[in-house]
Amino acid sequence: MTATMSWTARPERLRHLGPNWFAAVMGTGMLANAAATLPGLSHTLHRAAVALWVTAALALVGLATAWTAHHLRYPEQARAHRAHPVMTHFVGAVPMAPVTVAAGTLLLGPPILGATPAVVLAWLLWSVGTVLGLATAIAVPYRMFTGPGAAPDAAFGGWLMPVVPPMVSAAFGALLLPHTPAGQPRLTLLVLCCAMFGLSLIAASIVLVMIWSRLVHHGPPPSDTVATLWIALGPLGQSVTAAGLLADASRTILPAGDVDDLIGLATVLGVAVWGFAMLWLTLAAAVTLRAARAGDLRFNLTWWGFTFPVGTCVTGSTVLFTHTGAYLFAVAAVLLYALLAAAWTVTAACTVRGLLDGTLPTALAAIPPPEIGGAREEIGRRAEAVTRAA
């Protein structure tokens, strides 16, 4: 009965397909990419990584097709998603999905596709995702700056989604540097990746301060958005990964002495950021466990925030192990990957179950918008006037 209702309701379900669904591609692709970079990768894990990369690639094709159909059939709903003060931030998942699959194509695809087709496909996916990511990093903050304004307690992890895509492009763009013609083309790509690294790092740092302030002054977020706290690990772990990979990739461009200096700088920066990432992971885990003990942790698509961000900490730890030789980072990479695999298994199972029983995709109406700052300020002014009159 449930299955029949799910199939007959499919056109209506397509109406509610939002950009947040691309986070499933990100999480699955990162599970594959992180496995491909783990120290001491086993043959069995490699085969599992290939299967996950293929799954992420097929999911990307399916979601891109469905999302295009959604925009053509329900343009008013697509506009509602872009205007919604919560959903609009998850547009950032759209560009990160193809970039994540592009990295897997380079790391895992050549034996299946062939070396040249894998590089061509990776370039195509990375280019599309990078252009969309830069557009997202501009458009969504601009909408926030010129919109009605948000309440002081409105900051949440989702605010990071629009500004993280350039960092993802910078990290995985480093993998394309060896496949770029030597000379100016390769130097240009390196400079662009470094610029995207800085763009995203500074913007994400500003948002992280706002989220920390929100937590201190207003307490933990609502239970439905607790998982978004984990999104903060994304720019942290990905910055460590990007800095290390870009430093390594510069070997074919810069003089040896400059490369050594760059690797040293990337390592010092990486260790410092990695330490803060572990602090944030601990705090996010504590808040999540608190919500779980209270019985308030119910599944929704924000649970995919448990996957990709943790995966960036895996790759960041692996890069630091490569540069320092410290077993601490190798052990951390393996333990974090175990956490990533567990989170992906639970989240993927809940997502599939939601698809089968018809409860997913979730209607936009089920996503409560935060309070609008202007309205709240007006209420405060009226209350102050009443107090003075009394």
Secondary structure, 3 states (H helix, E strand, C coil): CHHHHHHHCHHHHHHCCCHHHHHHHHHHHHHHHHHHHCCCCCHHHHHHHHHHHHHHHHHHHHHHHHHHHHHHHCHHHHHHHHHCCCHHHHHHHHHHHHHHHHHHHHHHCHHHHCHHHHHHHHHHHHHHHHHHHHHHHHHHHHHHHHCCCECCCCCCHHHHCCCCHHHHHHHHHHHHHHHCCCCHHHHHHHHHHHHHHHHHHHHHHHHHHHHHHHHHHHCCCCHHHHHHHHHHHHHHHHHHHHHHHHHHHHHHCCCHHHHHHHHHHHHHHHHHHHHHHHHHHHHHHHHHHHHHHCCCCCCCHHHHHHCHHHHHHHHHHHHHHHHHCCHHHHHHHHHHHHHHHHHHHHHHHHHHHHHHHCCCCCCHHHCCCCCEHHHHHHHHHHHHHHHHHC
